[in-house]
């Protein structure tokens, strides 16, 4: 059973920074690896939108309004995908979700979504 847990959200002033993490783990002791992942966000009253994505080859895509401010990366032997968010703006306020293709030695590759983490930027 794969668990995909997001963390790092919170309240920050405009211009500040936050680092979101999306960590995959299992309760069975299987080897775990995130093959590719995408961060999405959804603000109240808005549709969910892509923020950034990463594959085995590195960062793949960024939304236009986060380019130069956000950086997506993998670490911890590809069990964690991070989203470093700098120069935050009030319009970045949203619930951020991690969508990941996770490989385990027991079950192969399956897609999972995290539960979401709230980011609130005060102006």
C-alpha positions as CSV (number, residue, x, y, z in Angstrom):
1,X,0.0,0.0,0.0
2,X,1.6,3.3,-1.1
3,X,1.2,6.4,0.9
4,X,1.7,9.8,-0.9
5,X,2.0,12.5,1.7
6,X,2.3,16.2,1.0
7,X,3.8,18.6,3.6
8,X,5.2,22.1,3.9
9,X,2.1,24.3,3.3
10,X,1.2,27.2,5.5
11,X,0.7,30.9,5.8
12,X,3.4,33.2,4.5
13,X,3.6,36.9,3.6
14,X,3.9,38.0,0.0
15,X,7.5,37.8,-1.1
16,X,8.2,34.9,1.2
17,X,9.1,31.3,0.4
18,X,7.7,27.8,1.1
19,X,9.0,24.4,0.3
20,X,6.4,21.7,-0.4
21,X,7.3,18.0,-0.2
22,X,5.6,15.0,-1.7
23,X,6.9,11.8,-0.2
24,X,6.0,8.2,-1.2
25,X,6.3,5.3,1.2
26,X,4.9,1.9,1.8
27,X,3.9,-0.1,4.8
28,X,5.3,-3.3,3.3
29,X,8.9,-2.4,3.1
30,X,8.9,-2.4,-0.7
31,X,11.4,-0.4,-2.6
32,X,9.7,2.9,-3.7
33,X,10.5,5.3,-6.4
34,X,8.6,8.3,-7.8
35,X,9.1,8.0,-11.6
36,X,7.3,11.2,-12.5
37,X,5.2,13.7,-10.6
38,X,3.1,16.8,-11.1
39,X,2.1,19.5,-8.7
40,X,-1.3,21.0,-9.2
41,X,-3.1,23.7,-7.3
42,X,-6.7,24.7,-6.9
43,X,-7.9,28.0,-5.6
44,X,-11.4,28.5,-4.3
45,X,-13.9,28.8,-7.2
46,X,-11.2,27.9,-9.8
47,X,-10.3,24.8,-11.7
48,X,-7.3,22.7,-10.8
49,X,-4.2,23.8,-12.7
50,X,-0.8,22.4,-13.4
51,X,2.0,24.1,-11.5
52,X,5.1,22.1,-12.3
53,X,6.0,18.6,-13.4
54,X,9.1,16.4,-13.3
55,X,10.2,13.1,-14.9
56,X,13.3,10.9,-14.6
57,X,15.1,13.3,-16.9
58,X,14.5,16.3,-14.6
59,X,12.0,19.2,-14.6
60,X,9.6,19.0,-17.5
61,X,7.1,21.9,-17.3
62,X,6.2,24.9,-15.3
63,X,3.1,27.1,-15.5
64,X,3.9,30.5,-17.0
65,X,3.1,32.4,-13.9
66,X,5.5,30.4,-11.7
67,X,8.5,30.2,-14.0
68,X,11.6,31.7,-12.4
69,X,9.9,31.6,-8.9
70,X,9.2,27.9,-8.4
71,X,11.6,24.9,-8.7
72,X,10.6,21.3,-8.8
73,X,13.1,18.6,-7.9
74,X,13.4,15.0,-6.7
75,X,15.6,13.8,-3.8
76,X,16.0,11.0,-1.3
77,X,16.6,8.3,-4.0
78,X,13.5,9.6,-5.8
79,X,11.1,8.9,-3.0
80,X,10.4,12.6,-2.6
81,X,9.4,15.4,-5.0
82,X,9.8,19.0,-3.7
83,X,8.4,22.3,-4.9
84,X,10.5,25.3,-3.8
85,X,8.3,28.3,-4.0
86,X,10.0,31.8,-3.8
87,X,8.7,35.3,-4.3
88,X,5.2,34.1,-3.4
89,X,2.2,36.2,-4.4
90,X,-1.3,36.4,-3.1
91,X,-2.5,34.7,-6.3
92,X,-0.4,31.6,-5.4
93,X,-2.9,30.9,-2.6
94,X,-4.5,27.5,-3.2
95,X,-4.5,23.9,-2.1
96,X,-1.5,22.2,-3.7
97,X,-1.8,18.6,-4.8
98,X,0.9,16.1,-5.8
99,X,0.1,13.6,-8.5
100,X,2.7,10.9,-8.9
101,X,3.5,7.7,-10.8
102,X,5.0,5.6,-8.1
103,X,6.9,2.3,-8.7
104,X,7.3,-0.2,-6.0
105,X,9.1,-3.5,-6.1
106,X,6.0,-5.3,-5.1
107,X,3.3,-3.7,-7.3
108,X,5.0,-2.0,-10.2
109,X,3.9,1.5,-11.3
110,X,0.6,3.0,-10.3
111,X,-0.7,6.6,-10.1
112,X,-1.5,8.2,-6.8
113,X,-2.7,11.6,-5.6
114,X,-1.8,13.2,-2.3
115,X,-4.4,14.7,0.1
116,X,-3.4,18.3,-0.6
117,X,-1.7,21.0,1.4
118,X,-2.9,24.5,1.9
119,X,-0.7,27.5,0.9
120,X,-1.9,30.9,1.9
121,X,-0.1,34.0,0.9
122,X,-1.0,37.2,2.7
123,X,-0.6,40.5,0.9
